[in-house]
Amino acid sequence: MPLDHYVTLGNSGLRVSPFCLGTMTFGKEWGWGSTEEESHAILDRFCERGGNFIDTANFYTKGHSELIIGDYINKRGFRRDKLVIATKFFGTLYPGDPNAGGAGRKSIMAACERSLRRLQSDYIDLYWMHCWDKHTPIEETMSALNDLVREGKIRYIGFSDTPAWKTAQAQMISHFRGWAPLVAMQIEYSLLERTVEGELLPMAKEMQLGVTPWSPLKFGVLSGKFTRENHGKHDPGRGDWVRAHLNDKAYDIIDELIKISKELNTSPARVALAWVQNRPGVASSIIGARTMEQLEDNLQAIDLKISQAQLQELDRLSKPSLNFPHDFLETSGPFRSAGTTINGERSEPLEIHAKSEKEVYEGPLATASR
């Protein structure tokens, strides 16, 4: 699927490219990242290839990321409507001010106005709640977002990093009150983070939310730069964000990514990205690029074909342990139609099942009739 083969995001008519350009690396305020000139060159290349979906947040590089995107649109004379720009609220740029962050109405309204100024735009295409704010009633958050939609300042709404039960609650409240619904969900998803398959992904399917995975390379751990052989010798730019995940399971997966990349004459990063993008429910994966070389390498994953055998091995090595009751339900024959195939899934009977119809206890009336 080329980058200009667009997909609709969730239950909406919003067309987005199958890869979304993440811009957390735009600006060097966090000690690593791209200059404004480098960022604009990356945006140029992404748009030339047909990409139209750009993701940022109000506090990325202390607001500089949004400003870089705004400058790009205006200085290059770029047609604003051609891009789908997503940004987020929740994070604070003013530590010590209790209303400068979170998902309360006061904070949302102020954050939106500031993001619009930095983006130099009249509207935001997709406005994400960056994290769940447990201190704010979800009705207040959804009401404020609905008002922003009615005012034309945002077009669509999504949640990032929010529990499935809270997301479902927000969606149902919006549905019954006639408010603007959620159309998408942004979650961490990669070969090293698959626990979202327990609650979040099934919920997204039921609620018709488009899924946009972030960190599909797990902060670069799955890029191929970090191997068993160079363990401790390669100092990652993101420090502990990378080192904390370099364990035996990660190296098993990295070994397999390197093996498959050699078989396909490609790179480990492309294999890892292709795996995520082809997972059920995924609409557009968020790729980050600090350099043009990283962008070019990542974009080539869009057309990569991985065999079924290769996918199965990656699935086996990365299989997650899910919270109760998911693993239990997968193996609990007594509570399913054991010994049958439904929708292509075979449920094997356990020993506690009757082995024949004659062994089924049918009750005294059935016995008396004999």
Residue, then its C-alpha position, 0 to 999 in steps of 0.5 A: m500500500p503506497l503512502d498515497h493510498y488513503v484510509t478513512l479514520g475510524n467511523s468518519g470520512l477523514r482520509v489519512s495516509p497509512f503512515c502518520l508523521g510523528t513530530m515529537t523530534f521537531g526542535k532540540e529543546w529536549g536535548w535531541g531532535s531536528t532543527e527547524e530546517e531539518s524538520h521542514a525538509i522531512l515534512d517536504r519529503f513526507c508530503e511529496r510521497g503523498g503523506n498528509f497526516i501529521d501528529t504533534a502535541n502542545f508540549y512537544t519540545k516546549g511548544h516548538s514542534e507546533l510552531i515548526i509545523g505552523d511556520y512550514i505551512n505559512k512560509r512555504g505557502f502550503r495549502r492548509d486543507k491538504l494536511v490533516i494536522a493532529t495535536k494534543f491537550f493535557g500536558t502543561l507548559y506552565p508547571g505550578d499552575p494547576n489549570a494549565g494542564g489536564a482535561g478540564r474545560k478551562s485547561i482545554m479551551a486555553a490549550c486549544e487557543r495556544s495550539l491554534r496560535r502556534l500552528q497559525s491555523d484557524y482549526i485543528d483536524l484531530y484533537w487528542m486527549h493526551c492522557w486520561d485525567k482521573h481528576t476531571p469528570i469525563e462528561e466535562t471533557m467531552s462537553a468542552l470538546n463538543d463545544l470546540v467542534r461546534e465552534g469550528k476550532i476542531r474537526y474530530i476528537g480522539f483519545s490517547d493513552t486512556p483505559a478502554w473502560k473510560t474510552a467506552q464510557a466517553q463514547m457512549i455518553s457522547h452517543f446518547r447526548g448527541w455530542a461529537p463522537l470519538v473517531a480514533m484512539q492513539i496507543e503504544y503498540s509494537l512487537l514489544e508492547r502487545t498488551v493492548e490486544g487485551e482490552l484496547l484493540p477489541m474496544a476500538k473495534e466495537m466502538q469503530l475507532g481508528v487505531t494509530p499506534w505510537s512508538p511502533l519501534k519502541f523508542g528505537v529499540l527495534s530499529g536494528k541498532f541495538t543487538r546482543e553483540n553491541h550491548g552496552k556499547h551503543d549509547p542511545g540518544r533517548g537514554d533510559w527510554v531505550r536501555a530499560h527495554l533491552n532485555d532477553k525478550a527484546y533481543d530474541i525479537i531483534d534477532e528474528l527481525i535481523k534474520i527476516s530483514k536479511e531474507l527480504n533484503t530490507s532493514p529490521a526497522r521496516v520489518a517491525l513497522a510492517w508488522v504493526q501496520n498490518r495488525p487488525g484494526v490499525a489505520s495509520s502508524i505513527i512514525g518518527a524521524r529525526t533525520m531524512e535517512q530515518l524517514e526514507d528507511n521507515l517509508q519503505a516499510i509501507d510496501l514490504k510483504i512479510s510471509q505468513a511463516q515470518l509473521q507467525e514467528l514474530d507473533r510467537l516471540s512477542k506473544p504477550s501475557l494478558n490480564f485476566p480474563h483474556d488468557f483464561l477465556e482462550t483456554s476455558g473450553p467449558f465456557r464455550s462451544a467446545g469441539t466446534t468451529i465458529n467464525g473460523e476458530r476451533s474450540e477444543p473440548l477439555e476432559i471434563h466435557a462429556k465424551s459422547e451424547k450418552e454421557v450427558y446428564e439430562g435430568p430425571l424427566a429425560t431418564a423417566s421417559r426412557 
